[in-house]
Amino acid sequence: RAALDRATVLLSMTKGGKRIDNAWGSGGGQQSVKHLVKEIDMLLKEYLLSGDVLEAERCLQELEVPHFHHELVYEAVVMVLESTGEKTFKMILDLLKSLWRSSVITMDQMKRGYERVYCEIPDINLDVPHSYSVLERFVEECFQAGIISKPLRDLCPSR
């Protein structure tokens, strides 16, 4: 109750909201979607080079856009589909597993990311042959790792 009373006083002060924004910093919601997509893409590419899961997690949290984490899931899965070899497959699986276990990515954001991939897989398959089979295998691995639910796994499109 004391915190709410204090917040009411601060917000009712002249330009109080502006002062609070400056004190706490402006959130990631102030950034354009285009900029956020670019940041997430760079974060994933840097992760694939370094293999540092904790750094990737820190960078994602610094973006301050938990409502946009589905973009990371989407981009990560697309990277798996576009890659050749097992290295990207395993690294992205490890990253998603870590972000899931640390609750950085919520169930809702994970689901939204996968559903976006499911919707766009026909187009992705035009550019990346065999993407359906790679997606099925990746989704199954994610299900086995506890990252996604059975209903989400069962929604995975197949050829």
C-alpha positions in Angstrom: 0.0 0.0 0.0 2.9 2.4 0.8 4.5 1.8 -2.5 1.2 2.6 -4.3 0.7 5.7 -2.3 4.3 6.8 -3.1 3.8 6.0 -6.8 0.6 8.1 -6.9 2.4 11.1 -5.4 5.3 10.8 -7.8 3.0 10.5 -10.8 0.8 13.4 -9.8 3.8 15.7 -9.5 4.3 18.1 -12.4 6.2 16.1 -15.1 6.4 13.3 -12.6 5.9 10.6 -15.2 8.7 12.0 -17.3 11.1 12.1 -14.4 10.3 8.4 -13.6 10.9 7.5 -17.2 14.3 9.2 -17.1 15.2 7.5 -13.7 14.2 4.0 -14.8 15.2 4.4 -18.5 12.8 4.1 -21.4 11.7 0.6 -22.1 12.3 -1.5 -25.2 8.8 -0.7 -26.3 10.1 2.7 -27.6 12.2 0.9 -30.2 10.9 0.2 -33.7 10.0 -3.3 -34.7 12.6 -3.1 -37.5 15.3 -2.2 -35.1 14.3 -5.0 -32.7 14.3 -7.6 -35.5 17.8 -6.5 -36.5 19.0 -6.7 -32.8 17.6 -10.2 -32.4 19.1 -11.3 -35.7 22.5 -10.0 -34.6 22.1 -11.6 -31.1 21.5 -15.0 -32.7 24.4 -14.7 -35.1 26.7 -13.6 -32.3 25.5 -16.5 -30.2 26.2 -19.0 -33.1 29.8 -17.7 -33.3 30.5 -17.5 -29.5 28.3 -20.2 -28.1 27.8 -18.1 -25.0 24.2 -18.8 -23.8 24.5 -16.5 -20.8 25.6 -13.6 -23.0 22.7 -14.2 -25.4 20.3 -14.3 -22.5 21.7 -11.1 -21.1 21.4 -9.3 -24.5 17.8 -10.5 -25.0 16.8 -9.2 -21.5 18.6 -5.9 -22.2 16.2 -5.3 -25.2 13.4 -5.0 -22.6 10.7 -6.4 -24.9 9.4 -9.6 -23.3 6.2 -9.3 -25.5 8.5 -9.6 -28.6 10.5 -12.7 -27.5 8.4 -14.7 -30.0 10.6 -13.0 -32.7 13.7 -14.7 -31.2 12.0 -18.0 -31.3 10.8 -17.5 -34.9 14.2 -16.3 -36.1 16.1 -19.1 -34.2 13.9 -21.9 -35.7 14.2 -20.3 -39.2 18.0 -20.3 -38.7 17.9 -24.0 -38.0 15.8 -24.6 -41.1 18.2 -22.6 -43.3 21.4 -24.1 -41.8 23.3 -27.1 -43.0 24.8 -29.5 -40.5 24.1 -30.3 -36.9 26.0 -27.4 -35.2 23.3 -24.8 -35.6 20.6 -27.3 -34.8 22.2 -28.3 -31.5 23.2 -24.7 -30.5 19.7 -23.3 -31.1 18.2 -26.2 -29.2 20.5 -25.4 -26.3 19.7 -21.7 -26.4 15.9 -22.2 -26.5 16.3 -24.8 -23.7 18.2 -22.4 -21.5 15.9 -19.4 -22.2 12.9 -21.7 -21.4 14.3 -23.0 -18.2 15.3 -19.6 -16.9 11.8 -18.3 -17.8 13.2 -15.6 -20.0 10.9 -16.9 -22.8 7.4 -17.6 -21.6 5.1 -20.4 -22.9 3.0 -17.9 -24.8 6.0 -16.4 -26.5 7.4 -19.8 -27.4 4.0 -20.9 -28.8 3.7 -17.7 -30.9 7.1 -18.1 -32.3 6.5 -21.7 -33.4 3.1 -20.9 -34.8 4.6 -18.2 -37.0 7.1 -20.8 -38.3 4.3 -23.3 -38.9 2.3 -20.7 -40.9 5.3 -19.7 -43.0 6.8 -23.1 -43.6 5.3 -23.5 -47.2 7.1 -20.3 -48.2 10.3 -21.3 -46.4 10.2 -24.6 -48.1 10.4 -22.9 -51.5 13.8 -21.5 -50.6 15.0 -24.3 -48.4 14.2 -27.8 -49.6 13.8 -30.4 -46.9 12.7 -27.7 -44.4 9.6 -29.7 -43.4 11.7 -32.7 -42.3 14.2 -30.5 -40.5 11.3 -28.7 -38.8 9.6 -32.0 -37.7 12.9 -33.3 -36.3 13.6 -30.0 -34.5 10.1 -29.8 -33.1 10.4 -33.4 -31.8 13.7 -32.6 -30.1 12.2 -29.5 -28.5 9.2 -31.5 -27.3 11.6 -34.2 -25.8 13.6 -31.4 -24.1 10.4 -30.0 -22.6 10.5 -26.7 -24.4 7.2 -27.1 -26.2 3.9 -28.8 -25.3 2.4 -31.9 -26.9 -0.4 -29.9 -28.5 2.1 -27.4 -30.1 4.2 -30.4 -31.3 1.1 -31.9 -32.8 0.4 -28.7 -34.8 3.7 -29.1 -36.6 2.9 -29.3 -40.3 4.3 -32.2 -42.3 4.6 -32.8 -46.0 
